[in-house]
Amino acid sequence: MVREFAISVYLIVIKALFTMFKLFPQRDKTVCIASFGDNIFYTTRELRKASPEPIIILKQSSCQYPFDPSIARIYNFRLTKPLTYMRSIYHLATATTILVDNYVGLLSVTSFKKNTTCIQLWHATGALKRFGLQDPSNRNRSQKAINRFHQVYQRFDFITVGSDKMAKIFSESFELSNEVMVRTGVPRTDFFYSREDKLHAALELKEFISLPPDKKVILYAPTFRDNQLDHYDIQLDLHEMHAALSDEYILLIKHHPAVSYTLEPHHQDFIYDVTSYYNVNHLLLVTDILITDYSSIPCEFSLLQKPIIFYTYDLEEYSHKNGLPDDYLSELPGPLTFTTEEVISTIQLGNFDSNKIAAFANVWNKYSKGNSSQNLTNFIMEVKKDKRNVV
């Protein structure tokens, strides 16, 4: 009740500011709200090549991405900086193009000018769990909150997708028509096709962490659990993993950005906490085996044709509470495990189906072929041109 009241007050203030700033003339500029940053990074880099128009990135506190200030003006978009926050609302109210990469609650009260285009660059390539209006946890939310979700989703003029499967999921999750889905591919997947970007990533990663060259890399990247955001309880037995695998492997652990977790300082020659590293795709590049659960990471990792293990120790509970698609089990491109012992034995046996991984990659990355950012930029420029002609 208190939280809902605070949200209502916040949105009243945002609506008043936005309405006032809408009185100012509209400018040809692209304004991005970055929660994750990677899709926005690749898109704005391509946009800068296509047009000299101003690009402004409103960087939320969750965003770790180091944007290039030569490409865009960057604002820290947080309430602790009230003047910058107000300036950000002004830019949102007067922009021609809005790009977002997550659910942004303030959009529920932002009625954009008629020739403004708002495009959702969702932060996940695929979806192995239910979200949006399909999320079972919505049953615990108020009708006011559900209405707010609808209002936010209605702001999206377009949503970029990398596959027909994801287009269908978005249509169901946001209750939007198929016409809203733009099959440009997912901008951040361009990374996997760019030799220059991969070389640069290797250098950046080397500065962040020194990995032993004689060891293979296991990456454990679980999704978040709502009841463990502040006190995450890792379910892998790290001592057992060390005893069985440390001669041949090292283990990288990357938790979801929403999770607060401190790794105990044991087995430092084997376990590396890479949660603070800003780009998971850089980590995927050096990973030999991925361990995950209900995260969308396998949808991109499958492009590299490397083994994936699904550690779903809480499958029944998670499915009931958070919801999983009906085809979750049948479509997984890797073995399902429920204990640390099963994870270890799966790694040691090495029986992975490369054909299933390839099929999975084709399903989720049908339109992501290395030119997604360019496709999206061309689309944005065409929409701008069409709206100018109408005016």
C-alpha positions in Angstrom: 0.0 0.0 0.0 2.8 2.5 0.9 4.8 1.5 -2.1 1.8 2.0 -4.4 1.1 5.4 -2.9 4.7 6.5 -3.4 4.6 5.3 -7.1 1.3 7.3 -7.6 2.9 10.5 -6.2 6.0 10.1 -8.3 4.0 9.6 -11.5 1.8 12.6 -10.7 5.0 14.7 -10.5 6.4 13.2 -13.7 3.1 13.8 -15.6 3.0 17.4 -14.6 6.6 18.0 -15.7 6.1 16.1 -18.9 2.9 18.1 -19.8 4.7 21.3 -19.1 7.7 20.4 -21.2 5.5 19.3 -24.1 4.7 22.9 -24.6 8.2 23.4 -25.9 9.0 22.9 -29.6 9.8 19.3 -30.7 13.4 18.7 -31.9 14.9 16.1 -34.2 16.7 14.0 -31.7 16.8 10.5 -30.4 16.5 10.0 -26.6 17.3 6.6 -25.1 16.4 5.3 -21.6 19.1 2.7 -20.8 18.5 0.1 -18.1 20.9 -2.4 -19.6 22.6 -0.5 -22.4 23.9 -3.0 -24.9 21.2 -2.8 -27.5 21.2 1.0 -27.2 25.0 1.1 -27.5 25.0 -0.8 -30.8 22.0 1.1 -32.2 23.2 4.6 -31.4 26.7 3.8 -32.8 25.0 3.0 -36.1 22.6 6.0 -35.8 25.6 8.3 -35.5 26.9 7.1 -38.8 23.5 7.8 -40.5 22.6 11.2 -39.1 24.1 14.2 -37.3 21.0 14.6 -35.2 21.5 14.8 -31.4 21.5 11.5 -29.4 20.8 11.6 -25.7 21.2 8.6 -23.4 19.4 8.7 -20.1 21.5 6.2 -18.1 19.6 4.6 -15.2 21.4 3.4 -12.1 21.1 -0.2 -13.2 23.0 0.5 -16.4 26.8 -0.3 -16.3 27.4 0.2 -20.0 30.3 2.7 -20.8 28.8 4.7 -23.6 30.9 6.7 -25.9 30.5 10.5 -25.2 31.5 11.3 -28.8 28.3 9.5 -30.0 25.8 10.7 -27.5 25.2 13.1 -24.6 24.9 11.0 -21.5 22.8 12.0 -18.4 22.6 10.1 -15.1 18.9 9.5 -15.1 18.1 9.1 -11.4 16.1 11.0 -8.8 19.2 11.7 -6.7 20.1 14.3 -9.4 16.9 16.3 -9.6 18.1 19.0 -12.1 19.5 16.4 -14.5 16.3 14.4 -14.0 14.1 17.3 -15.0 16.3 18.0 -18.0 15.9 14.4 -19.0 12.1 14.7 -18.8 12.3 17.7 -21.0 14.3 15.8 -23.7 11.8 12.9 -23.5 8.9 15.4 -24.0 10.5 17.1 -27.1 12.2 14.1 -28.9 11.2 12.6 -32.2 12.5 9.2 -31.4 12.5 7.4 -28.0 14.4 4.1 -27.5 14.0 2.1 -24.3 15.4 -1.4 -23.4 13.2 -2.4 -20.5 10.0 -1.8 -18.7 10.0 1.9 -17.8 7.2 2.8 -15.4 7.2 6.6 -16.1 6.0 5.9 -19.7 2.6 5.2 -18.2 2.0 9.0 -17.9 4.0 10.2 -20.9 1.6 11.0 -23.7 4.1 11.7 -26.5 3.7 14.2 -29.3 1.8 12.7 -32.3 4.9 12.4 -34.5 7.1 10.9 -31.8 8.1 7.2 -32.3 8.8 5.0 -29.2 10.7 1.8 -29.9 11.3 -1.0 -27.4 14.7 -2.6 -27.7 14.1 -5.4 -25.2 17.1 -6.5 -23.2 16.7 -10.2 -24.0 17.0 -12.0 -27.3 14.6 -14.7 -26.3 12.3 -15.7 -23.4 12.4 -19.0 -21.5 10.0 -17.7 -18.8 6.8 -15.8 -18.7 6.9 -12.0 -18.3 4.8 -8.9 -18.8 1.0 -9.5 -18.6 1.7 -13.3 -18.7 3.7 -13.3 -15.5 1.8 -15.4 -12.9 3.1 -13.1 -10.1 0.6 -10.5 -11.4 -2.1 -12.2 -9.4 -0.5 -10.6 -6.4 -0.5 -7.1 -7.8 -3.2 -4.5 -7.6 -5.5 -3.6 -10.5 -3.9 -0.2 -10.5 -0.5 -1.8 -11.1 -1.9 -4.0 -13.9 -3.5 -0.9 -15.6 -0.1 0.9 -15.3 1.6 -2.1 -17.2 -1.0 -1.7 -20.0 -0.4 2.0 -20.2 3.4 1.5 -20.5 3.1 -1.2 -23.2 0.7 1.0 -25.2 3.5 3.6 -25.5 5.5 1.2 -27.7 5.0 2.0 -31.4 7.4 -0.8 -32.3 9.3 -3.6 -30.7 12.5 -5.0 -32.3 12.7 -8.8 -32.4 15.2 -11.4 -33.6 12.7 -14.2 -34.3 9.1 -14.9 -35.1 8.9 -16.8 -31.8 9.9 -13.7 -29.8 7.4 -11.6 -31.8 4.6 -14.0 -30.7 5.8 -13.9 -27.1 5.8 -10.1 -27.1 2.3 -10.0 -28.6 1.0 -12.2 -25.8 3.1 -10.6 -23.0 2.3 -7.0 -23.9 -1.1 -7.5 -25.6 0.1 -5.8 -28.8 -0.5 -6.7 -32.4 2.0 -8.4 -34.7 2.2 -5.2 -36.7 4.1 -3.6 -33.9 6.9 -6.2 -34.2 9.9 -5.1 -36.3 12.0 -8.0 -37.5 15.3 -6.2 -37.6 17.2 -8.7 -35.4 18.6 -7.8 -32.0 21.3 -5.1 -32.2 23.6 -6.5 -29.5 24.0 -9.8 -31.4 26.0 -7.9 -34.0 28.9 -8.4 -31.6 29.2 -12.1 -32.4 29.7 -11.3 -36.1 32.2 -8.5 -35.7 35.9 -9.4 -35.6 36.8 -5.9 -34.5 34.3 -5.9 -31.7 35.5 -9.3 -30.5 39.1 -8.3 -30.4 38.3 -5.1 -28.5 36.2 -7.2 -26.0 39.1 -9.6 -25.4 41.3 -6.6 -24.5 38.7 -5.1 -22.2 38.0 -8.4 -20.5 41.8 -9.0 -20.0 42.0 -5.6 -18.1 39.1 -6.7 -15.9 40.2 -10.2 -15.0 43.2 -12.4 -15.6 42.1 -15.9 -16.7 44.6 -18.8 -16.6 45.3 -19.7 -20.3 45.6 -23.4 -19.6 42.1 -23.8 -18.2 38.6 -24.1 -19.8 35.9 -21.7 -18.7 32.6 -22.5 -17.1 30.2 -19.6 -16.7 27.3 -19.9 -14.2 24.7 -17.2 -15.0 21.4 -17.8 -13.2 18.3 -15.7 -13.4 17.0 -13.9 -10.4 14.4 -15.2 -7.9 12.0 -12.5 -6.5 12.5 -13.7 -2.9 16.3 -13.6 -3.1 17.1 -10.2 -4.6 18.8 -9.0 -1.4 20.0 -12.4 0.0 20.8 -14.7 -2.9 21.4 -18.3 -1.9 23.6 -19.9 -4.5 22.6 -23.6 -4.9 25.7 -24.9 -6.5 28.1 -26.6 -4.1 31.2 -24.6 -4.9 33.5 -26.8 -2.8 32.3 -29.9 -4.6 32.7 -28.1 -8.0 36.3 -27.2 -7.0 37.2 -30.7 -5.9 35.9 -32.3 -9.1 36.8 -29.7 -11.8 39.5 -27.3 -10.8 42.3 -29.3 -12.5 40.8 -28.6 -15.9 38.3 -25.7 -15.5 37.7 -22.3 -13.8 34.3 -21.1 -12.8 33.0 -17.7 -13.6 29.9 -16.6 -11.7 27.7 -13.8 -13.0 24.5 -13.0 -11.1 21.6 -11.1 -12.5 22.1 -7.3 -12.2 19.1 -7.1 -9.8 20.6 -9.5 -7.3 22.7 -8.4 -4.3 25.3 -11.1 -3.5 28.8 -11.3 -2.1 30.9 -14.3 -3.0 32.8 -15.9 -0.2 36.6 -15.6 -0.8 37.4 -19.3 -1.1 39.0 -21.2 -4.0 40.2 -18.0 -5.6 42.2 -20.0 -8.1 39.0 -21.6 -9.4 36.0 -19.2 -8.7 35.8 -15.7 -10.2 33.0 -13.3 -9.5 32.3 -11.4 -12.8 28.9 -10.0 -11.8 30.2 -6.4 -12.1 31.5 -6.8 -15.6 29.2 -4.8 -17.9 28.8 -6.9 -20.9 27.7 -10.6 -20.6 28.4 -11.2 -24.4 32.1 -10.6 -23.8 32.0 -13.3 -21.1 30.2 -15.7 -23.4 33.0 -15.3 -25.9 35.5 -16.9 -23.6 33.1 -19.4 -22.1 33.4 -23.1 -23.0 30.4 -24.3 -21.0 27.4 -22.3 -19.9 25.4 -23.2 -16.8 22.1 -21.4 -16.5 18.4 -22.0 -15.7 15.5 -19.8 -16.9 17.5 -17.0 -18.2 17.4 -15.9 -21.9 21.3 -16.1 -22.1 21.2 -19.4 -24.0 19.4 -17.8 -26.9 22.5 -15.8 -27.7 25.1 -18.2 -26.4 23.7 -20.8 -28.8 25.1 -18.7 -31.7 28.6 -19.8 -30.6 27.6 -23.5 -30.8 29.0 -24.3 -27.4 27.5 -26.6 -24.7 24.7 -25.4 -22.3 23.7 -27.1 -19.0 20.4 -26.1 -17.4 20.6 -26.2 -13.6 17.0 -26.2 -12.6 17.1 -27.3 -8.9 13.8 -25.5 -8.2 11.9 -26.3 -11.5 8.5 -27.2 -10.0 8.5 -24.2 -7.6 9.7 -21.7 -10.2 7.3 -22.9 -12.8 4.4 -22.5 -10.4 5.4 -19.1 -9.0 7.0 -17.4 -12.1 5.6 -19.4 -15.0 7.4 -21.3 -17.8 6.2 -21.8 -21.4 4.5 -25.1 -22.2 7.5 -26.1 -24.5 10.2 -25.1 -22.0 11.4 -28.7 -21.3 11.1 -30.0 -24.9 13.0 -27.1 -26.5 16.0 -26.8 -24.2 19.3 -27.3 -26.2 21.1 -28.9 -23.3 20.7 -31.4 -20.4 18.5 -30.7 -17.4 20.2 -31.1 -14.0 18.9 -30.8 -10.5 21.9 -31.3 -8.2 25.6 -30.2 -8.2 26.5 -33.9 -8.7 24.5 -34.0 -11.9 26.1 -30.8 -13.1 29.6 -32.2 -12.5 28.9 -35.5 -14.2 27.4 -33.8 -17.2 30.5 -31.7 -17.6 32.8 -34.7 -17.2 30.8 -36.9 -19.7 30.6 -34.1 -22.3 27.6 -35.6 -24.1 26.0 -32.5 -25.7 23.8 -32.4 -28.8 25.3 -29.9 -31.2 22.4 -30.3 -33.7 19.9 -29.3 -31.0 22.0 -26.3 -30.1 22.1 -25.2 -33.8 18.3 -25.7 -34.1 17.8 -23.6 -31.0 20.0 -20.8 -32.3 18.1 -20.7 -35.6 14.8 -20.4 -33.8 15.7 -17.5 -31.6 18.1 -15.7 -34.0 16.3 -15.9 -37.3 16.8 -12.2 -38.1 19.9 -11.6 -36.1 22.6 -12.1 -38.7 25.2 -9.4 -37.9 23.4 -6.4 -39.4 20.6 -5.8 -36.9 21.8 -2.4 -35.8 21.9 -1.3 -39.4 18.5 -2.7 -40.1 17.1 -0.9 -37.1 18.8 2.4 -38.0 17.4 2.2 -41.6 14.0 1.6 -40.1 14.2 4.5 -37.7 15.4 6.8 -40.5 12.5 5.7 -42.8 9.9 6.3 -40.0 11.4 9.8 -39.5 11.1 10.5 -43.2 7.5 9.2 -43.4 6.4 11.4 -40.5 8.1 14.5 -41.9 6.2 13.9 -45.2 2.9 13.6 -43.3 3.6 16.9 -41.5 
